[in-house]
Amino acid sequence: MLYPDLMVAEIFATFARHGAESYGENVTQIDHALQCAQLAVDHDCADTLVAAALLHDIGRLLEPAGNDGEHYGIDARHEDIGARALATCFPPTVTEPIRLHVAAKRYLCAVDAGYRATLSDASLSSLAVQGGAMTDEEVVRFRAEPFFAEAILLRRFDDWGKRTGCPVAALESYRPLLDALISTKVRHE
């Protein structure tokens, strides 16, 4: 995923290859991505956060074998894989919330006593290999992140976007948005 003119085609091809896979939730990867994007649209989020919501787990699709590591107690760091791959063509307003969405789960576990109880079994399982709840020092550092608020909101969409039969827009409907965000980044470089 290096060339801006090919990025969206590669994203769509990646969803075509791996989107029908499950990752321990009640929905497929593509269903989860589309639900998260729909939640961002429904909450009147900026286009950049809509894109982040759609693409937040792309690292799972780019390195699907690595995700099996979670079953063996190894963190595949899908958030970093996805953010790095997308950073070649998308602005930080898209990639940073993606990079931080796992940290946001760890943060919410540390600061909200009831949050952990809302997590799915798959999210609880991955939390264990992702470091568990943040320490006090990690909480302070995380709150200082420039995209802290966006990461928290993305995390909420990630948690909520796991319902079966939820009506969503088609993946293709996001092509103009993704193309526009890539064009914006290319023009500014």
Secondary structure as a PSIPRED ss2 file (coil, helix, strand):
# PSIPRED VFORMAT (PSIPRED V4.0)

   1 M C   1.000  0.000  0.000
   2 L C   1.000  0.000  0.000
   3 Y C   1.000  0.000  0.000
   4 P H   0.000  1.000  0.000
   5 D H   0.000  1.000  0.000
   6 L H   0.000  1.000  0.000
   7 M H   0.000  1.000  0.000
   8 V H   0.000  1.000  0.000
   9 A H   0.000  1.000  0.000
  10 E H   0.000  1.000  0.000
  11 I H   0.000  1.000  0.000
  12 F H   0.000  1.000  0.000
  13 A H   0.000  1.000  0.000
  14 T H   0.000  1.000  0.000
  15 F H   0.000  1.000  0.000
  16 A H   0.000  1.000  0.000
  17 R H   0.000  1.000  0.000
  18 H H   0.000  1.000  0.000
  19 G C   1.000  0.000  0.000
  20 A C   1.000  0.000  0.000
  21 E C   1.000  0.000  0.000
  22 S E   0.000  0.000  1.000
  23 Y C   1.000  0.000  0.000
  24 G C   1.000  0.000  0.000
  25 E C   1.000  0.000  0.000
  26 N C   1.000  0.000  0.000
  27 V C   1.000  0.000  0.000
  28 T E   0.000  0.000  1.000
  29 Q H   0.000  1.000  0.000
  30 I H   0.000  1.000  0.000
  31 D H   0.000  1.000  0.000
  32 H H   0.000  1.000  0.000
  33 A H   0.000  1.000  0.000
  34 L H   0.000  1.000  0.000
  35 Q H   0.000  1.000  0.000
  36 C H   0.000  1.000  0.000
  37 A H   0.000  1.000  0.000
  38 Q H   0.000  1.000  0.000
  39 L H   0.000  1.000  0.000
  40 A H   0.000  1.000  0.000
  41 V H   0.000  1.000  0.000
  42 D H   0.000  1.000  0.000
  43 H C   1.000  0.000  0.000
  44 D C   1.000  0.000  0.000
  45 C C   1.000  0.000  0.000
  46 A C   1.000  0.000  0.000
  47 D H   0.000  1.000  0.000
  48 T H   0.000  1.000  0.000
  49 L H   0.000  1.000  0.000
  50 V H   0.000  1.000  0.000
  51 A H   0.000  1.000  0.000
  52 A H   0.000  1.000  0.000
  53 A H   0.000  1.000  0.000
  54 L H   0.000  1.000  0.000
  55 L H   0.000  1.000  0.000
  56 H C   1.000  0.000  0.000
  57 D C   1.000  0.000  0.000
  58 I H   0.000  1.000  0.000
  59 G H   0.000  1.000  0.000
  60 R H   0.000  1.000  0.000
  61 L H   0.000  1.000  0.000
  62 L H   0.000  1.000  0.000
  63 E C   1.000  0.000  0.000
  64 P H   0.000  1.000  0.000
  65 A H   0.000  1.000  0.000
  66 G H   0.000  1.000  0.000
  67 N H   0.000  1.000  0.000
  68 D H   0.000  1.000  0.000
  69 G H   0.000  1.000  0.000
  70 E H   0.000  1.000  0.000
  71 H H   0.000  1.000  0.000
  72 Y H   0.000  1.000  0.000
  73 G C   1.000  0.000  0.000
  74 I C   1.000  0.000  0.000
  75 D C   1.000  0.000  0.000
  76 A C   1.000  0.000  0.000
  77 R C   1.000  0.000  0.000
  78 H H   0.000  1.000  0.000
  79 E H   0.000  1.000  0.000
  80 D H   0.000  1.000  0.000
  81 I H   0.000  1.000  0.000
  82 G H   0.000  1.000  0.000
  83 A H   0.000  1.000  0.000
  84 R H   0.000  1.000  0.000
  85 A H   0.000  1.000  0.000
  86 L H   0.000  1.000  0.000
  87 A H   0.000  1.000  0.000
  88 T C   1.000  0.000  0.000
  89 C C   1.000  0.000  0.000
  90 F C   1.000  0.000  0.000
  91 P C   1.000  0.000  0.000
  92 P H   0.000  1.000  0.000
  93 T H   0.000  1.000  0.000
  94 V H   0.000  1.000  0.000
  95 T H   0.000  1.000  0.000
  96 E H   0.000  1.000  0.000
  97 P H   0.000  1.000  0.000
  98 I H   0.000  1.000  0.000
  99 R H   0.000  1.000  0.000
 100 L H   0.000  1.000  0.000
 101 H H   0.000  1.000  0.000
 102 V H   0.000  1.000  0.000
 103 A H   0.000  1.000  0.000
 104 A H   0.000  1.000  0.000
 105 K H   0.000  1.000  0.000
 106 R H   0.000  1.000  0.000
 107 Y H   0.000  1.000  0.000
 108 L H   0.000  1.000  0.000
 109 C H   0.000  1.000  0.000
 110 A H   0.000  1.000  0.000
 111 V H   0.000  1.000  0.000
 112 D C   1.000  0.000  0.000
 113 A C   1.000  0.000  0.000
 114 G C   1.000  0.000  0.000
 115 Y C   1.000  0.000  0.000
 116 R H   0.000  1.000  0.000
 117 A H   0.000  1.000  0.000
 118 T H   0.000  1.000  0.000
 119 L C   1.000  0.000  0.000
 120 S C   1.000  0.000  0.000
 121 D H   0.000  1.000  0.000
 122 A H   0.000  1.000  0.000
 123 S H   0.000  1.000  0.000
 124 L H   0.000  1.000  0.000
 125 S H   0.000  1.000  0.000
 126 S H   0.000  1.000  0.000
 127 L H   0.000  1.000  0.000
 128 A H   0.000  1.000  0.000
 129 V H   0.000  1.000  0.000
 130 Q C   1.000  0.000  0.000
 131 G C   1.000  0.000  0.000
 132 G C   1.000  0.000  0.000
 133 A C   1.000  0.000  0.000
 134 M C   1.000  0.000  0.000
 135 T C   1.000  0.000  0.000
 136 D H   0.000  1.000  0.000
 137 E H   0.000  1.000  0.000
 138 E H   0.000  1.000  0.000
 139 V H   0.000  1.000  0.000
 140 V H   0.000  1.000  0.000
 141 R H   0.000  1.000  0.000
 142 F H   0.000  1.000  0.000
 143 R H   0.000  1.000  0.000
 144 A C   1.000  0.000  0.000
 145 E C   1.000  0.000  0.000
 146 P C   1.000  0.000  0.000
 147 F C   1.000  0.000  0.000
 148 F H   0.000  1.000  0.000
 149 A H   0.000  1.000  0.000
 150 E H   0.000  1.000  0.000
 151 A H   0.000  1.000  0.000
 152 I H   0.000  1.000  0.000
 153 L H   0.000  1.000  0.000
 154 L H   0.000  1.000  0.000
 155 R H   0.000  1.000  0.000
 156 R H   0.000  1.000  0.000
 157 F H   0.000  1.000  0.000
 158 D H   0.000  1.000  0.000
 159 D H   0.000  1.000  0.000
 160 W H   0.000  1.000  0.000
 161 G C   1.000  0.000  0.000
 162 K C   1.000  0.000  0.000
 163 R C   1.000  0.000  0.000
 164 T C   1.000  0.000  0.000
 165 G C   1.000  0.000  0.000
 166 C C   1.000  0.000  0.000
 167 P C   1.000  0.000  0.000
 168 V C   1.000  0.000  0.000
 169 A C   1.000  0.000  0.000
 170 A C   1.000  0.000  0.000
 171 L H   0.000  1.000  0.000
 172 E H   0.000  1.000  0.000
 173 S H   0.000  1.000  0.000
 174 Y H   0.000  1.000  0.000
 175 R H   0.000  1.000  0.000
 176 P H   0.000  1.000  0.000
 177 L H   0.000  1.000  0.000
 178 L H   0.000  1.000  0.000
 179 D H   0.000  1.000  0.000
 180 A H   0.000  1.000  0.000
 181 L H   0.000  1.000  0.000
 182 I H   0.000  1.000  0.000
 183 S H   0.000  1.000  0.000
 184 T H   0.000  1.000  0.000
 185 K H   0.000  1.000  0.000
 186 V H   0.000  1.000  0.000
 187 R H   0.000  1.000  0.000
 188 H C   1.000  0.000  0.000
 189 E C   1.000  0.000  0.000
